[in-house]
């Protein structure tokens, strides 16, 4: 078997992990301190999933979209705004849990947080972190911040873009990294074809990436079954599935033994996982 470096992020983990996607965007305003604290304190999440952007003045902030239009009372791209401009926006303005009948978080001081604020608010919880900007150099700023906070060991880093994923690994080779899109697709197709883990060659031996963050299906075709989960484990990798909000699907995936389930409904997933214990 090829040498596989130890990743502090993965040490001691056992399936199935409770992963709060954007903190749980169906129960609180997504990617906010309110959502992350709720996930950690009430729903005892194992991992929070979040996305990071850089402001015009080089502040790392937590948000999914490249602009603020969908989630706040403002408009415009994050990369073109200073942090003090972002801070004035109401990040709870558009949150609704009842299809728009009410907006319970409006005017309550919910703000776009910095990455530092989130890590300090949830100091004992692991983080699945996607770097959104593709501009070269953003990965250096991110790794610099994580090192300064002593948080690199509890974060799994990555990007959907393969070039950014590669640069992230070069910036922090000792950290845990999830597969970018094209590398993930190649590995999943090889495992689904029945290729034995010891015959995967560079796909399995590529120790840059340890975690598969992936959907449960692709164009209606299921990707997850017992054989696939076993093949991932045999290849020395870990698999998390996104984004699962239905109880029955959570139960089925937990029964398969997937590494983790990402959800916008941390309340429901907590009930499912507690019932299995």
C-alpha positions as CSV (number, residue, x, y, z in Angstrom):
1,X,0.0,0.0,0.0
2,X,1.3,3.5,-0.8
3,X,2.4,5.8,2.1
4,X,-0.5,7.9,3.4
5,X,0.4,10.9,5.6
6,X,-1.5,11.4,8.8
7,X,-4.1,14.2,8.6
8,X,-4.9,15.7,12.0
9,X,-8.4,16.6,10.8
10,X,-9.3,13.0,10.2
11,X,-7.8,11.5,13.4
12,X,-10.4,9.9,15.7
13,X,-13.3,10.4,13.3
14,X,-16.0,7.7,13.1
15,X,-19.0,7.6,10.8
16,X,-21.5,9.1,10.5
17,X,-20.6,12.8,11.1
18,X,-23.2,15.5,11.6
19,X,-22.2,18.3,9.2
20,X,-24.1,21.6,9.3
21,X,-24.1,22.9,5.7
22,X,-23.6,26.7,5.9
23,X,-24.5,26.3,9.5
24,X,-27.9,24.9,8.6
25,X,-29.5,27.3,6.1
26,X,-33.1,26.1,6.6
27,X,-33.1,26.8,10.3
28,X,-31.1,30.1,10.5
29,X,-29.5,32.7,8.2
30,X,-26.8,30.8,6.3
31,X,-23.1,31.3,7.0
32,X,-23.7,33.6,10.0
33,X,-22.6,33.3,13.6
34,X,-26.2,32.7,14.5
35,X,-26.4,29.6,12.3
36,X,-23.0,28.2,13.4
37,X,-23.7,28.7,17.1
38,X,-27.1,27.1,16.8
39,X,-25.6,24.1,15.0
40,X,-22.8,23.7,17.6
41,X,-24.8,24.4,20.8
42,X,-28.2,23.0,20.1
43,X,-27.6,20.3,17.4
44,X,-24.1,19.2,18.6
45,X,-22.7,19.3,15.1
46,X,-19.4,17.5,14.4
47,X,-18.4,19.7,11.5
48,X,-19.5,23.1,10.2
49,X,-19.4,23.6,6.4
50,X,-18.7,27.1,5.1
51,X,-17.4,29.2,2.2
52,X,-14.9,32.0,2.2
53,X,-14.4,35.1,0.1
54,X,-12.0,38.0,0.2
55,X,-13.2,41.6,0.5
56,X,-11.6,44.5,-1.4
57,X,-9.5,45.3,1.7
58,X,-8.3,41.7,2.0
59,X,-10.6,40.5,4.9
60,X,-11.6,36.8,4.8
61,X,-15.4,36.7,5.2
62,X,-17.8,33.8,5.3
63,X,-20.4,33.7,2.5
64,X,-21.4,31.4,-0.3
65,X,-22.2,33.7,-3.2
66,X,-19.8,36.0,-4.9
67,X,-22.3,38.9,-4.2
68,X,-24.5,39.8,-1.3
69,X,-27.8,40.1,-3.3
70,X,-29.4,36.8,-2.3
71,X,-28.9,36.8,1.5
72,X,-28.7,40.5,2.5
73,X,-30.5,43.8,2.0
74,X,-27.6,45.0,-0.1
75,X,-26.3,44.4,-3.6
76,X,-22.9,44.0,-5.3
77,X,-19.9,41.7,-5.4
78,X,-18.0,40.9,-2.2
79,X,-14.7,41.4,-3.9
80,X,-15.5,45.0,-4.7
81,X,-16.6,45.9,-1.2
82,X,-14.7,46.9,1.9
83,X,-15.3,45.0,5.1
84,X,-16.9,48.0,6.8
85,X,-19.4,48.2,3.9
86,X,-20.3,44.5,4.3
87,X,-20.6,44.9,8.0
88,X,-23.4,47.4,7.6
89,X,-25.6,44.9,5.7
90,X,-28.4,42.8,7.3
91,X,-27.4,39.2,6.7
92,X,-30.7,38.0,8.1
93,X,-32.8,40.2,5.9
94,X,-33.9,37.4,3.4
95,X,-34.0,34.4,5.7
96,X,-37.4,32.7,5.9
97,X,-38.3,29.3,7.2
98,X,-41.9,29.4,5.9
99,X,-41.7,30.2,2.3
100,X,-41.7,34.0,2.7
101,X,-44.6,34.3,5.1
102,X,-42.3,35.8,7.7
103,X,-38.7,37.0,8.0
104,X,-37.8,36.5,11.6
105,X,-34.2,37.6,11.5
106,X,-34.7,41.0,9.8
107,X,-33.4,43.9,11.8
108,X,-31.9,41.8,14.5
109,X,-28.3,42.7,13.9
110,X,-27.3,39.5,12.0
111,X,-24.1,40.3,10.1
112,X,-21.7,38.7,7.6
113,X,-19.0,37.3,9.8
114,X,-15.2,37.0,9.3
115,X,-13.6,33.6,9.2
116,X,-11.8,34.5,12.4
117,X,-15.1,35.2,14.2
118,X,-16.6,31.8,13.2
119,X,-13.5,29.8,14.2
120,X,-13.4,31.6,17.5
121,X,-17.1,31.2,18.1
122,X,-16.9,27.4,17.6
123,X,-13.4,26.5,18.8
124,X,-14.0,22.8,19.4
125,X,-15.6,22.0,16.1
126,X,-14.0,20.9,12.8
127,X,-14.6,22.9,9.7
128,X,-15.1,22.0,6.0
129,X,-14.0,25.1,4.2
130,X,-14.3,25.9,0.5
131,X,-12.3,28.8,-0.8
132,X,-14.4,30.6,-3.4
133,X,-12.1,33.2,-5.1
134,X,-10.1,31.7,-7.9
135,X,-7.6,34.6,-8.1
136,X,-4.0,33.4,-7.5
137,X,-2.9,34.5,-4.0
138,X,-6.2,34.0,-2.2
139,X,-5.0,30.6,-1.0
140,X,-1.9,32.2,0.6
141,X,-4.1,34.7,2.5
142,X,-6.3,31.9,3.7
143,X,-3.5,29.7,4.9
144,X,-1.8,32.6,6.6
145,X,-4.9,33.3,8.6
146,X,-5.5,29.7,9.6
147,X,-1.9,29.3,10.7
148,X,-2.1,32.5,12.7
149,X,-5.3,31.2,14.4
150,X,-3.7,27.7,15.0
151,X,-6.7,26.3,13.2
152,X,-5.1,24.4,10.3
153,X,-5.4,21.0,11.9
154,X,-9.2,21.3,12.4
155,X,-10.0,22.5,8.9
156,X,-10.5,20.5,5.7
157,X,-9.7,22.8,2.8
158,X,-10.7,22.8,-0.8
159,X,-12.1,24.4,-3.9
160,X,-14.3,23.1,-6.7
161,X,-11.6,24.4,-9.1
162,X,-8.8,22.0,-9.6
163,X,-6.1,24.6,-10.1
164,X,-7.1,26.4,-6.8
165,X,-7.2,23.0,-5.0
166,X,-3.7,22.3,-6.2
167,X,-2.5,25.8,-5.0
168,X,-4.1,25.3,-1.6
169,X,-2.3,22.0,-1.2
170,X,1.0,23.6,-2.1
171,X,0.4,26.4,0.5
172,X,-0.5,23.9,3.2
173,X,0.6,20.3,2.3
174,X,0.2,19.1,5.9
175,X,-3.5,20.0,6.0
176,X,-6.5,17.9,5.1
177,X,-7.9,18.7,1.6
178,X,-11.0,17.6,-0.2
179,X,-11.0,16.7,-3.9
180,X,-11.7,19.4,-6.4
181,X,-14.3,18.7,-9.1
182,X,-12.4,17.1,-11.9
183,X,-10.2,15.0,-9.6
184,X,-13.3,13.9,-7.7
185,X,-15.1,12.9,-10.9
186,X,-12.2,10.8,-12.1
187,X,-12.0,9.0,-8.8
188,X,-15.7,8.4,-8.4
189,X,-16.0,7.1,-12.0
190,X,-13.1,4.7,-11.4
191,X,-14.6,3.4,-8.1
192,X,-18.0,3.0,-9.7
193,X,-16.6,1.1,-12.5
194,X,-15.4,-1.6,-10.1
195,X,-11.7,-0.8,-10.3
196,X,-10.0,-2.3,-7.3
197,X,-8.4,0.3,-5.0
198,X,-4.9,-1.2,-5.4
199,X,-5.3,-0.8,-9.2
200,X,-6.3,2.9,-9.1
201,X,-2.8,4.0,-9.6
202,X,-2.3,7.8,-9.3
203,X,-6.0,8.3,-8.3
204,X,-5.6,6.5,-5.0
205,X,-2.0,7.3,-4.5
206,X,-2.6,11.1,-4.8
207,X,-2.2,12.0,-1.2
208,X,-3.0,15.7,-1.8
209,X,-6.7,15.0,-1.3
210,X,-8.2,12.8,1.4
211,X,-11.9,13.7,1.5
212,X,-14.6,13.2,-1.1
213,X,-17.3,15.8,-0.7
214,X,-19.9,14.6,-3.2
215,X,-23.6,14.4,-4.0
216,X,-25.6,11.2,-3.4
217,X,-26.6,11.0,-7.1
218,X,-25.8,12.5,-10.4
219,X,-28.6,13.3,-13.0
220,X,-30.8,10.9,-11.1
221,X,-28.3,8.1,-11.0
222,X,-27.4,7.0,-7.4
223,X,-23.7,7.1,-6.6
224,X,-23.7,5.8,-3.1
225,X,-24.0,2.1,-2.1
226,X,-22.3,-0.3,0.3
227,X,-19.7,-1.3,-2.3
228,X,-18.8,2.3,-3.1
229,X,-18.4,3.3,0.6
230,X,-16.2,0.2,1.1
231,X,-14.1,1.0,-1.9
232,X,-13.5,4.6,-0.7
233,X,-12.4,3.3,2.7
234,X,-10.1,0.7,1.0
235,X,-8.5,3.6,-1.0
236,X,-7.7,5.3,2.3
237,X,-10.2,8.1,1.7
238,X,-13.2,9.6,3.6
239,X,-16.6,10.4,2.0
240,X,-19.1,13.2,3.0
241,X,-22.4,13.5,1.1
242,X,-24.2,16.8,0.3
243,X,-26.8,18.3,0.7
244,X,-29.3,15.9,2.4
245,X,-32.4,17.4,4.0
246,X,-34.9,14.5,3.9
247,X,-35.1,12.2,6.9
248,X,-35.4,9.0,4.9
249,X,-32.4,9.7,2.8
250,X,-30.4,10.6,6.0
251,X,-31.3,7.3,7.5
252,X,-30.4,5.3,4.4
253,X,-27.0,7.0,4.1
254,X,-26.2,6.5,7.8
255,X,-27.1,2.9,7.3
256,X,-24.5,2.7,4.5
257,X,-21.9,4.0,6.8
258,X,-21.0,7.2,4.9
259,X,-18.4,9.3,6.7
260,X,-20.5,12.4,7.0
261,X,-23.8,13.9,6.0
262,X,-24.0,17.6,5.1
263,X,-27.4,19.1,5.7
264,X,-29.4,22.3,5.8
265,X,-31.6,20.7,8.5
266,X,-29.2,20.0,11.4
267,X,-32.3,19.5,13.6
268,X,-33.5,16.6,11.6
269,X,-30.1,15.0,11.2
270,X,-29.5,15.3,14.9
271,X,-32.6,13.3,15.6
272,X,-31.7,10.6,13.0
273,X,-28.2,10.1,14.3
274,X,-29.3,10.1,17.9
275,X,-31.9,7.5,17.2
276,X,-29.2,5.2,15.8
277,X,-27.2,5.2,19.0
